[in-house]
Amino acid sequence: MKHRLSKAFVALANMLAAAVIVAAIGGCSTSSPKTAWVEPGFKSIFNGENLDGWVLMGKKGVGYGVTNGAIYCATGSGGNLFTEKEYENFAMRFEFKLENGSNNGIGIRAPLDGDAAYLGMEIQVLDEGAAENGKWGKLRDEQFHGSIYGVAAAKKGALKPVGEWNTQLIIANGRQITVVLNDVTILDANINDINDPVMIAKHPGLFRERGHIGFLGHGDYIEFRNIRVKEYPRTTITALKGEGFTSLFNGSDLTGWRGLAGSPPERAAMSAANLAAAQAKADELARAHWKVEDDALVYRGTNYDIGQLCTAKDYVNFEFLADCKIEPHADTGFYLRGTPQVNIWDPFTQPTKSGSEVGSGGLYNNKMHPSKPLLVADKPIGQWNQIRIIMAGEKVHVFLNGELVVNDVTLENYWQRDLPVLPFGPIELQSHNSVVWFKKLYIRELHPSVR
């Protein structure tokens, strides 16, 4: 009951926060494109004359243009027209006008490359009348106007008739996404309420902290005008706690952590007495090799794989955050459900270890599925790297310093290759014979933990 009340309270708090923002921003009244908008905190991101400040990716046909103070997507054309600037938490206000059968979208927190609907988020924009008449076949609820495409359904019925200007407000504040269409709130969704492993595996962009805003053209004519944005402060650790994250490290000692008493197969083969003895020895080794220095967990061992540290709890599906720093030539990483591993190593210092030039974040021990990261996103040696790992079913996403370096990759069972990855297990901080530092360790469970 305590857990349910807590979730209800957080949901109510998020709704109230969104309501306060909407009220502070004010209503969205229709106006001509020549209106001089004076709104505290808002800045225009379209000058009404040209596409300065925007970049077109994947151009189709003639792409986009400007007419009568509005951006338009030409018929039979399109591509993704993104802001050059990236945004994290913001309110976006704009007007748009549809033709019969218009279909477009608003990309938020999106990368420039790839499908913004999955690698970022897409707020759907389309003619509901054409959708109801079956132009695109039978659509799912989360494909209609104002929805987070493929994820959360918006309410229908607030669009004005085709050919009239609509006003829309999109608020992306932390994990809360709100859409107000013609002064009607049609979507108020919290990303943290999404727990379906299949959906999470398909949409890593739900977890992206910042990215570009863009228009996602699909070959139909549409116009946008009076486009302006108000930015909000970056998400803080305090805010993370309000969004369901729990700290794994208190900054003072090893509370909540224990030594690693062998591999999962080894532990499974031990008697209760032998397991207890092995755990006591592992705890002693962990305390000898791991220290707390300046609010960070530091490994200063000198023997390969001696004194490994893991969470005292086992986890199933989760979102895990950590800051990590390494010395030159270091090699470390994270075991997920007791399974190796998201690798962190040195891609810069010469001579590099074999393979480390590909960068950190990859699922190093995969044999049948990708093991390398998509790009090198490491910061220079000695600087802190920010890691975000999402485990959903057998699938893993990894963000390194805000870049998606692992997208929907199956984590293989290192211990028994012919079986799926273990269904639950601890998170382990890997240690070899180099100095590594960890801090700001947080976890948000997407499924109840297993003790």
Protein Blocks (a to p, Z undefined) as FASTA:
>chain_A
ZZmmmmmmmmmmmmmmmmmmmmmnopaddddfkbccddehiacfbehlacghiacehiah
jlpadeehiacddehiacjdddfbdcfbdcddddddddehiacdddehiafedjfklmmc
cdddddfklmmnomnopadfklcghiaghiaccdehiaccehiacddddddehjbccdde
ehiafbdcdfklpcbfklmmmmmmlmpmbdcdddddehiacddehiacdddddddfklmm
mnopacfbeolamghiacdebjfklmmmpcfklmmmmmmmmmmmmmmmpcceehiacdfb
fbehihiacdfbdcfbdcddddddddehiacdddeehiacdddddfkbccddehjlnogh
iafkbmkbcfbdfbdcbdcehiacddddddehjbccddeehiafbghiacddfklmmbcc
dfbdcddddddfbdcddehiacddfbdcdZZ
